[in-house]
Amino acid sequence: MIELAEEHDWRLVTHTKAACSFADVPQARDGVAYEECDSWNRALIDEIDTLDPDLIITAGATTRAVMDSGEVAQDEHRVRLLAEGLGERWEQMDEAGIPVLVIKDTPMMASDAPECASPTRTV
């Protein structure tokens, strides 16, 4: 994305928060409410209003934890709540006239990535 921005003389602004989806749903981390994520999302909406971007590019994983009535949502209910929260946020951007491009999140490794890629690793 940096290369594309430089090539086309675009302004690229990046906002990230670990384990936090750009979604309109209370999120959880380590089995408890992730208040920092919810605050980050609210602040990001204000920042987007200020920036008035031409496009939002977002990524996320369906493995994110969310809250429901003070409890961490489980299984299919969690996935449904997260999907609804993502859809709400993207719809909010659409109503503001800002297109949203969604890309797949970085794959989760089942093992230690640096060790796996190490040239000294033996199988």
DSSP file (Angstrom, degrees, kcal/mol; ACC not computed):
  #  RESIDUE AA STRUCTURE BP1 BP2  ACC     N-H-->O    O-->H-N    N-H-->O    O-->H-N    TCO  KAPPA ALPHA  PHI   PSI    X-CA   Y-CA   Z-CA
    1    1 A M     >        0   0    0      0, 0.0     4,-2.5     0, 0.0     5,-0.2   0.000 360.0 360.0 360.0 -36.0    0.0    0.0    0.0
    2    2 A I  H  >  +     0   0    0      2,-0.2     4,-2.6     1,-0.2     5,-0.2   0.928 360.0  49.8 -63.0 -44.1    2.9    2.3    0.7
    3    3 A E  H  > S+     0   0    0      1,-0.2     4,-2.7     2,-0.2    -1,-0.2   0.916 111.5  48.4 -61.7 -43.3    4.3    1.7   -2.7
    4    4 A L  H  > S+     0   0    0      2,-0.2     4,-2.2     1,-0.2     6,-0.2   0.917 111.3  50.5 -62.1 -43.2    0.9    2.4   -4.4
    5    5 A A  H  X>S+     0   0    0     -4,-2.5     5,-2.7     1,-0.2     4,-0.6   0.919 113.3  45.2 -62.1 -43.3    0.5    5.6   -2.4
    6    6 A E  H ><5S+     0   0    0     -4,-2.6     3,-0.6     3,-0.2    -2,-0.2   0.916 112.5  51.3 -66.1 -42.4    3.9    6.9   -3.3
    7    7 A E  H 3<5S+     0   0    0     -4,-2.7    -2,-0.2     1,-0.2    -1,-0.2   0.865 120.4  33.9 -62.4 -37.3    3.5    5.9   -7.0
    8    8 A H  H 3<5S-     0   0    0     -4,-2.2    -1,-0.2    -5,-0.2    -2,-0.2   0.327 108.8-116.9-102.9   6.4    0.1    7.8   -7.2
    9    9 A D  T <<5 +     0   0    0     -3,-0.6     2,-0.3    -4,-0.6    -3,-0.2   0.901  60.4 157.4  57.2  43.5    0.9   10.6   -4.8
   10   10 A W      < -     0   0    0     -5,-2.7     2,-0.6    -6,-0.2    -1,-0.2  -0.662  45.9-121.2 -93.7 152.9   -1.8    9.5   -2.4
   11   11 A R        -     0   0    0     -2,-0.3     2,-0.5     2,-0.0    -5,-0.0  -0.863  28.8-162.7 -91.7 123.3   -1.9   10.3    1.2
   12   12 A L        -     0   0    0     -2,-0.6     2,-0.5   -10,-0.1   -10,-0.0  -0.942   7.4-174.2-112.6 121.1   -1.9    7.1    3.2
   13   13 A V        -     0   0    0     -2,-0.5     2,-0.4     2,-0.0    -2,-0.0  -0.965   8.9-157.8-117.2 129.2   -3.0    7.3    6.9
   14   14 A T        +     0   0    0     -2,-0.5     2,-0.4     2,-0.0    -2,-0.0  -0.902  13.7 177.6-114.6 133.9   -2.8    4.2    9.0
   15   15 A H        +     0   0    0     -2,-0.4     2,-0.3     2,-0.0    -2,-0.0  -0.991  12.9 167.8-131.2 123.9   -4.6    3.4   12.2
   16   16 A T        -     0   0    0     -2,-0.4     2,-0.3     2,-0.0    -2,-0.0  -0.966  17.5-177.0-136.3 153.8   -4.2    0.0   14.0
   17   17 A K    >   -     0   0    0     -2,-0.3     3,-1.4     3,-0.3    -2,-0.0  -0.929  37.9-109.3-148.6 123.2   -5.1   -1.5   17.3
   18   18 A A  T 3  S-     0   0    0     -2,-0.3     3,-0.1     1,-0.3    19,-0.0  -0.245  96.9  -3.6 -57.4 133.7   -4.0   -5.0   18.2
   19   19 A A  T 3  S+     0   0    0      1,-0.2     2,-0.4    18,-0.0    -1,-0.3   0.807 105.5 122.8  55.7  35.1   -6.8   -7.6   18.3
   20   20 A C    <   -     0   0    0     -3,-1.4    -3,-0.3    44,-0.1     2,-0.2  -0.975  49.7-150.2-133.9 119.4   -9.3   -4.9   17.6
   21   21 A S        -     0   0    0     -2,-0.4     2,-2.1     4,-0.1     4,-0.2  -0.590  26.7-117.2 -87.6 148.6  -11.7   -5.0   14.7
   22   22 A F  S    S+     0   0    0     37,-0.3     2,-0.3    -2,-0.2    68,-0.1  -0.599  75.1 128.4 -78.7  78.0  -13.1   -1.9   13.0
   23   23 A A  S    S-     0   0    0     -2,-2.1     2,-1.3     2,-0.2    63,-0.3  -0.970  70.5-123.3-143.2 150.0  -16.6   -2.9   14.1
   24   24 A D  S    S+     0   0    0     61,-2.5    64,-0.1    -2,-0.3    -2,-0.1  -0.581  80.5  93.0 -93.2  70.0  -19.6   -1.5   15.9
   25   25 A V  S    S-     0   0    0     -2,-1.3    -2,-0.2    -4,-0.2     2,-0.2  -0.952  85.3 -99.1-157.8 139.0  -19.7   -4.2   18.6
   26   26 A P        -     0   0    0      0, 0.0    41,-2.9     0, 0.0     2,-0.2  -0.443  48.3-149.6 -61.9 130.5  -18.3   -4.3   22.1
   27   27 A Q  E     -A   66   0A   0      7,-0.3     7,-3.2    39,-0.3     2,-0.3  -0.624   9.4-150.9-107.5 164.2  -15.1   -6.4   21.9
   28   28 A A  E     -AB  65  33A   0     37,-2.4    37,-0.6     5,-0.3     2,-0.3  -0.899   8.4-173.4-130.4 156.6  -13.3   -8.7   24.3
   29   29 A R  E >  S+ B   0  32A   0      3,-2.8     3,-1.5    -2,-0.3    35,-0.0  -0.963  73.7   1.1-151.3 135.6   -9.7   -9.8   24.8
   30   30 A D  T 3  S-     0   0    0     -2,-0.3     3,-0.1     1,-0.3    -1,-0.0   0.833 131.0 -55.8  54.7  35.4   -8.3  -12.4   27.2
   31   31 A G  T 3  S+     0   0    0      1,-0.2     2,-0.3    40,-0.0    -1,-0.3   0.541 120.7  84.8  81.5   7.6  -11.8  -13.2   28.4
   32   32 A V  E <  S-B   29   0A   0     -3,-1.5    -3,-2.8    39,-0.1    -1,-0.2  -0.903  91.0 -72.5-136.0 165.6  -12.8   -9.7   29.5
   33   33 A A  E     -B   28   0A   0     -2,-0.3     2,-1.0    -5,-0.2    -5,-0.3  -0.318  38.5-140.8 -57.6 136.5  -14.2   -6.6   27.9
   34   34 A Y    >>  +     0   0    0     -7,-3.2     4,-1.7     1,-0.2     3,-0.8  -0.660  30.0 169.7-102.4  73.6  -11.7   -4.8   25.7
   35   35 A E  H 3> S+     0   0    0     -2,-1.0     4,-2.6     1,-0.3     5,-0.2   0.828  72.6  60.1 -57.4 -36.7  -12.5   -1.2   26.6
   36   36 A E  H 3> S+     0   0    0      1,-0.2     4,-2.3     2,-0.2    -1,-0.3   0.869 104.8  49.8 -62.6 -36.0   -9.4    0.2   24.9
   37   37 A C  H <> S+     0   0    0     -3,-0.8     4,-2.6     2,-0.2    -1,-0.2   0.928 110.3  49.0 -66.7 -45.5  -10.6   -1.3   21.6
   38   38 A D  H  X S+     0   0    0     -4,-1.7     4,-1.9     1,-0.2    -2,-0.2   0.903 113.4  47.2 -62.4 -40.4  -14.1    0.2   22.0
   39   39 A S  H  X S+     0   0    0     -4,-2.6     4,-2.6     2,-0.2     5,-0.2   0.905 110.5  52.7 -64.9 -42.0  -12.6    3.6   22.8
   40   40 A W  H  X S+     0   0    0     -4,-2.3     4,-2.5    -5,-0.2    -2,-0.2   0.912 107.8  51.3 -60.1 -43.6  -10.2    3.3   19.9
   41   41 A N  H  X S+     0   0    0     -4,-2.6     4,-1.9     2,-0.2    -1,-0.2   0.914 110.7  47.9 -61.1 -43.9  -13.2    2.6   17.5
   42   42 A R  H  X S+     0   0    0     -4,-1.9     4,-1.6     1,-0.2    -2,-0.2   0.926 113.8  46.9 -63.5 -44.1  -15.0    5.7   18.8
   43   43 A A  H  X S+     0   0    0     -4,-2.6     4,-2.3     1,-0.2    -1,-0.2   0.867 109.0  55.6 -65.6 -35.9  -11.9    7.9   18.4
   44   44 A L  H  X S+     0   0    0     -4,-2.5     4,-2.9     2,-0.2    -1,-0.2   0.884 103.2  54.3 -65.8 -38.3  -11.3    6.5   14.9
   45   45 A I  H  X S+     0   0    0     -4,-1.9     4,-2.2     2,-0.2    -1,-0.2   0.925 109.5  48.2 -60.3 -43.6  -14.8    7.5   13.8
   46   46 A D  H  X S+     0   0    0     -4,-1.6     4,-1.8     2,-0.2    -2,-0.2   0.910 112.0  49.6 -61.7 -42.0  -14.1   11.0   14.9
   47   47 A E  H  X S+     0   0    0     -4,-2.3     4,-2.9     1,-0.2    -2,-0.2   0.896 109.1  51.7 -64.5 -40.5  -10.7   10.9   13.1
   48   48 A I  H  X S+     0   0    0     -4,-2.9     4,-2.7     1,-0.2    -1,-0.2   0.906 107.3  53.1 -63.3 -40.9  -12.4    9.6    9.9
   49   49 A D  H  < S+     0   0    0     -4,-2.2    -1,-0.2     1,-0.2    -2,-0.2   0.898 112.9  44.9 -58.7 -40.1  -14.9   12.5   10.1
   50   50 A T  H  < S+     0   0    0     -4,-1.8    -2,-0.2     1,-0.2    -1,-0.2   0.913 117.2  43.0 -70.5 -44.1  -12.0   14.9   10.3
   51   51 A L  H  < S-     0   0    0     -4,-2.9    -2,-0.2    -5,-0.1    -1,-0.2   0.827  84.4-158.0 -73.3 -32.4   -9.9   13.3    7.5
   52   52 A D     <  -     0   0    0     -4,-2.7    -3,-0.1    -5,-0.2    -4,-0.1   0.966  23.0-157.2  49.1  62.3  -12.9   12.7    5.1
   53   53 A P        -     0   0    0      0, 0.0     3,-0.1     0, 0.0    -1,-0.1  -0.208  25.0-136.6 -71.6 159.7  -11.0   10.0    3.2
   54   54 A D  S    S+     0   0    0      1,-0.3     2,-0.3    44,-0.1    -2,-0.0   0.695  89.0   7.9 -81.9 -22.4  -11.6    8.8   -0.3
   55   55 A L        -     0   0    0     43,-0.1     2,-0.5     2,-0.0    -1,-0.3  -0.982  60.3-148.0-159.1 143.8  -11.3    5.2    0.7
   56   56 A I  E     -c  100   0B   0     43,-2.2    45,-3.4    -2,-0.3     2,-0.5  -0.983  12.3-164.9-115.2 128.9  -11.0    3.1    3.8
   57   57 A I  E     +c  101   0B   0     -2,-0.5     2,-0.3    43,-0.2    45,-0.2  -0.965  17.9 173.5-110.9 124.8   -9.1   -0.2    3.6
   58   58 A T  E     -c  102   0B   0     43,-2.7    45,-2.8    -2,-0.5     2,-0.3  -0.941  15.5-169.2-132.8 153.8   -9.7   -2.5    6.5
   59   59 A A  E     +c  103   0B   0     -2,-0.3   -37,-0.3    43,-0.2     2,-0.3  -0.947  16.1 155.1-135.3 156.3   -8.7   -6.0    7.5
   60   60 A G  E     -c  104   0B   0     43,-0.7    45,-1.0    -2,-0.3     2,-0.4  -0.981  32.6-117.9-172.9 166.1   -9.8   -8.3   10.2
   61   61 A A    >   -     0   0    0     -2,-0.3     3,-1.1    43,-0.1   -40,-0.0  -0.877  16.6-135.9-115.9 147.3  -10.3  -11.8   11.4
   62   62 A T  T 3  S+     0   0    0     -2,-0.4    20,-0.1     1,-0.2    21,-0.1   0.400  97.7  78.1 -79.4   4.8  -13.4  -13.7   12.3
   63   63 A T  T 3   +     0   0    0      2,-0.1    -1,-0.2    16,-0.0    16,-0.0   0.478  64.9 122.3 -89.9  -3.0  -11.7  -15.0   15.4
   64   64 A R    <   -     0   0    0     -3,-1.1     2,-0.3     1,-0.1    18,-0.1  -0.288  62.2-125.2 -61.7 143.3  -12.1  -11.7   17.3
   65   65 A A  E     -A   28   0A   0    -37,-0.6   -37,-2.4   -46,-0.2     2,-0.3  -0.690  28.7-171.8 -90.7 143.5  -13.9  -12.0   20.6
   66   66 A V  E     -A   27   0A   0     -2,-0.3     7,-2.7   -39,-0.3     2,-0.3  -0.906  18.3-119.8-132.9 161.3  -17.0   -9.9   21.3
   67   67 A M  E     -D   72   0C   0    -41,-2.9     2,-0.3    -2,-0.3     5,-0.2  -0.719  19.8-175.0-101.0 150.1  -19.2   -9.1   24.3
   68   68 A D  E >  S-D   71   0C   0      3,-3.2     3,-1.6    -2,-0.3    10,-0.0  -0.904  74.8 -20.7-145.2 116.0  -22.9   -9.7   24.7
   69   69 A S  T 3  S-     0   0    0     -2,-0.3     3,-0.1     1,-0.3    -2,-0.0   0.874 128.4 -48.7  53.1  42.6  -24.8   -8.6   27.8
   70   70 A G  T 3  S+     0   0    0      1,-0.2     2,-0.3   -38,-0.0    -1,-0.3   0.460 122.4  95.8  82.9   0.9  -21.6   -8.4   29.8
   71   71 A E  E <  S-D   68   0C   0     -3,-1.6    -3,-3.2   -39,-0.1     2,-0.5  -0.890  83.8-102.2-122.5 153.4  -20.3  -11.9   28.8
   72   72 A V  E     -D   67   0C   0     -2,-0.3    -5,-0.3    -5,-0.2     6,-0.1  -0.632  44.7-123.5 -72.8 123.4  -17.9  -13.0   26.1
   73   73 A A        -     0   0    0     -7,-2.7    -7,-0.3    -2,-0.5     2,-0.3  -0.344  28.6-143.9 -69.2 150.2  -20.0  -14.4   23.3
   74   74 A Q    >>  -     0   0    0     -9,-0.1     4,-1.5     4,-0.0     3,-1.0  -0.824  39.5 -32.3-120.0 154.3  -19.4  -17.9   22.2
   75   75 A D  H 3> S-     0   0    0     -2,-0.3     4,-1.8     1,-0.2     3,-0.4   0.019 122.0  -3.1  49.5-133.0  -19.3  -20.0   19.0
   76   76 A E  H 3> S+     0   0    0      1,-0.2     4,-2.7     2,-0.2    -1,-0.2   0.819 132.2  59.6 -63.6 -31.7  -21.7  -19.1   16.2
   77   77 A H  H <> S+     0   0    0     -3,-1.0     4,-2.5     2,-0.2    -1,-0.2   0.908 105.6  48.9 -63.1 -41.1  -23.3  -16.4   18.3
   78   78 A R  H  X S+     0   0    0     -4,-1.5     4,-2.6    -3,-0.4    -2,-0.2   0.927 111.7  48.5 -62.8 -45.9  -19.9  -14.6   18.6
   79   79 A V  H  X S+     0   0    0     -4,-1.8     4,-2.7     1,-0.2    -2,-0.2   0.911 112.2  49.1 -62.4 -42.4  -19.4  -14.9   14.8
   80   80 A R  H  X S+     0   0    0     -4,-2.7     4,-2.5     2,-0.2    -2,-0.2   0.925 112.1  47.6 -64.0 -44.6  -22.8  -13.5   14.1
   81   81 A L  H  X S+     0   0    0     -4,-2.5     4,-2.3     2,-0.2    -2,-0.2   0.906 113.5  47.9 -63.8 -41.1  -22.4  -10.6   16.5
   82   82 A L  H  X S+     0   0    0     -4,-2.6     4,-2.7     2,-0.2     5,-0.2   0.932 111.7  49.8 -64.6 -45.0  -19.0   -9.8   15.0
   83   83 A A  H  X S+     0   0    0     -4,-2.7     4,-2.6     1,-0.2    -2,-0.2   0.907 111.8  48.4 -60.3 -42.1  -20.3  -10.0   11.4
   84   84 A E  H  X S+     0   0    0     -4,-2.5     4,-2.6     2,-0.2    -1,-0.2   0.910 111.6  50.0 -63.9 -41.5  -23.2   -7.7   12.4
   85   85 A G  H  X S+     0   0    0     -4,-2.3   -61,-2.5     2,-0.2     4,-2.0   0.886 111.7  47.5 -65.0 -39.8  -20.8   -5.2   14.0
   86   86 A L  H  X S+     0   0    0     -4,-2.7     4,-2.6   -63,-0.3     5,-0.2   0.940 112.7  49.4 -64.1 -46.9  -18.5   -5.2   11.0
   87   87 A G  H  X S+     0   0    0     -4,-2.6     4,-2.5     1,-0.2    -2,-0.2   0.891 109.5  51.8 -59.9 -41.2  -21.5   -4.7    8.7
   88   88 A E  H  X S+     0   0    0     -4,-2.6     4,-2.3     2,-0.2    -1,-0.2   0.925 111.3  47.0 -60.8 -44.8  -22.8   -1.8   10.8
   89   89 A R  H  X S+     0   0    0     -4,-2.0     4,-1.9     2,-0.2    -2,-0.2   0.926 113.9  46.8 -65.5 -44.1  -19.5   -0.1   10.7
   90   90 A W  H  X S+     0   0    0     -4,-2.6     4,-2.4     1,-0.2    -1,-0.2   0.887 111.7  51.3 -66.4 -37.4  -19.1   -0.5    6.9
   91   91 A E  H  X S+     0   0    0     -4,-2.5     4,-2.7    -5,-0.2    -1,-0.2   0.892 106.5  55.0 -64.3 -39.3  -22.7    0.7    6.4
   92   92 A Q  H  X S+     0   0    0     -4,-2.3     4,-1.1     1,-0.2    -2,-0.2   0.908 110.1  46.0 -59.3 -42.3  -21.9    3.7    8.5
   93   93 A M  H  <>S+     0   0    0     -4,-1.9     5,-2.9     2,-0.2    -2,-0.2   0.903 110.9  52.7 -67.5 -40.9  -19.0    4.5    6.2
   94   94 A D  H ><5S+     0   0    0     -4,-2.4     3,-1.7     1,-0.2    -2,-0.2   0.913 107.3  51.6 -60.5 -43.5  -21.1    3.9    3.1
   95   95 A E  H 3<5S+     0   0    0     -4,-2.7    -1,-0.2     1,-0.3    -2,-0.2   0.789 106.8  54.4 -64.8 -27.0  -23.8    6.3    4.4
   96   96 A A  T 3<5S-     0   0    0     -4,-1.1    -1,-0.3    -3,-0.2    -2,-0.2   0.437 122.5-109.7 -84.1   0.3  -21.0    8.9    4.9
   97   97 A G  T < 5S+     0   0    0     -3,-1.7    -3,-0.2     1,-0.2    -2,-0.1   0.702  78.1 130.2  81.5  19.5  -20.1    8.4    1.2
   98   98 A I      < -     0   0    0     -5,-2.9    -1,-0.2    -6,-0.1    -2,-0.2  -0.921  52.4-138.3-111.2 112.7  -16.8    6.6    2.0
   99   99 A P        -     0   0    0      0, 0.0   -43,-2.2     0, 0.0     2,-0.5  -0.354  14.4-145.3 -66.9 150.0  -16.2    3.3    0.2
  100  100 A V  E     -c   56   0B   0    -45,-0.2     2,-0.5   -10,-0.0   -43,-0.2  -0.976   8.7-163.2-121.4 126.8  -14.7    0.5    2.2
  101  101 A L  E     -c   57   0B   0    -45,-3.4   -43,-2.7    -2,-0.5     2,-0.5  -0.950  12.1-158.6-107.1 121.1  -12.3   -2.1    0.8
  102  102 A V  E     -c   58   0B   0     -2,-0.5     2,-0.3   -45,-0.2   -43,-0.2  -0.881  10.5-176.3-105.9 127.1  -12.0   -5.2    3.0
  103  103 A I  E     -c   59   0B   0    -45,-2.8   -43,-0.7    -2,-0.5     2,-0.1  -0.853  34.7 -93.9-117.7 157.4   -8.9   -7.4    2.8
  104  104 A K  E     -c   60   0B   0     -2,-0.3   -43,-0.1   -45,-0.2   -45,-0.0  -0.426  44.8-114.0 -70.0 141.4   -8.2  -10.7    4.5
  105  105 A D        -     0   0    0    -45,-1.0    -1,-0.1     1,-0.2     3,-0.1  -0.192  44.2 -75.7 -69.6 164.8   -6.2  -10.4    7.7
  106  106 A T        -     0   0    0      1,-0.1    -1,-0.2   -45,-0.0   -47,-0.0  -0.389  61.5-100.9 -58.4 134.4   -2.7  -11.8    8.1
  107  107 A P        -     0   0    0      0, 0.0     2,-0.5     0, 0.0    -1,-0.1  -0.257  32.1-120.3 -60.8 147.1   -2.9  -15.6    8.5
  108  108 A M        -     0   0    0     -3,-0.1     2,-0.3     2,-0.0    -3,-0.0  -0.762  25.4-134.5 -88.3 131.3   -2.5  -17.0   12.0
  109  109 A M        -     0   0    0     -2,-0.5     4,-0.1     1,-0.1    -1,-0.0  -0.681   7.9-153.9 -87.9 138.0    0.4  -19.3   12.4
  110  110 A A  S    S+     0   0    0     -2,-0.3     2,-0.2     2,-0.1    -1,-0.1   0.628  84.4  28.3 -81.6 -14.6   -0.1  -22.6   14.3
  111  111 A S  S    S-     0   0    0     -3,-0.0     2,-0.6     0, 0.0    -2,-0.1  -0.775 111.1 -63.6-134.2 179.8    3.6  -22.5   15.2
  112  112 A D     >  -     0   0    0     -2,-0.2     4,-2.5     1,-0.2     5,-0.2  -0.568  45.4-153.8 -70.2 112.3    6.3  -20.0   15.8
  113  113 A A  H  > S+     0   0    0     -2,-0.6     4,-2.3     1,-0.2     5,-0.2   0.914  89.7  48.1 -60.4 -49.3    6.7  -18.2   12.4
  114  114 A P  H  > S+     0   0    0      0, 0.0     4,-0.8     0, 0.0    -1,-0.2   0.907 114.6  47.1 -60.4 -39.0   10.4  -17.1   12.8
  115  115 A E  H >4 S+     0   0    0      1,-0.2     3,-0.6     2,-0.2    -2,-0.2   0.913 111.0  51.8 -66.7 -41.0   11.4  -20.6   14.0
  116  116 A C  H 3< S+     0   0    0     -4,-2.5    -1,-0.2     1,-0.2    -3,-0.2   0.880 114.3  42.8 -61.5 -38.8    9.5  -22.2   11.1
  117  117 A A  H 3< S+     0   0    0     -4,-2.3    -1,-0.2    -5,-0.2    -2,-0.2   0.524  86.3 121.0 -86.6  -6.5   11.2  -19.9    8.5
  118  118 A S    X<  -     0   0    0     -4,-0.8     3,-1.3    -3,-0.6    -3,-0.0  -0.339  61.7-142.2 -62.3 132.5   14.7  -20.3   10.1
  119  119 A P  T 3  S+     0   0    0      0, 0.0    -1,-0.2     0, 0.0    -4,-0.0   0.684 101.3  57.2 -68.9 -15.4   17.2  -21.8    7.7
  120  120 A T  T 3  S+     0   0    0      2,-0.1     2,-0.2    -5,-0.1    -2,-0.1   0.432  79.7 117.7 -93.5   0.6   18.8  -23.7   10.6
  121  121 A R    <   -     0   0    0     -3,-1.3     2,-0.4    -6,-0.1    -5,-0.0  -0.464  52.7-152.0 -70.6 135.2   15.5  -25.5   11.5
  122  122 A T              0   0    0     -2,-0.2    -2,-0.1     1,-0.1    -1,-0.0  -0.881 360.0 360.0-108.9 143.9   15.6  -29.2   11.1
  123  123 A V              0   0    0     -2,-0.4    -1,-0.1     0, 0.0    -2,-0.0   0.407 360.0 360.0-101.2 360.0   12.5  -31.3   10.3
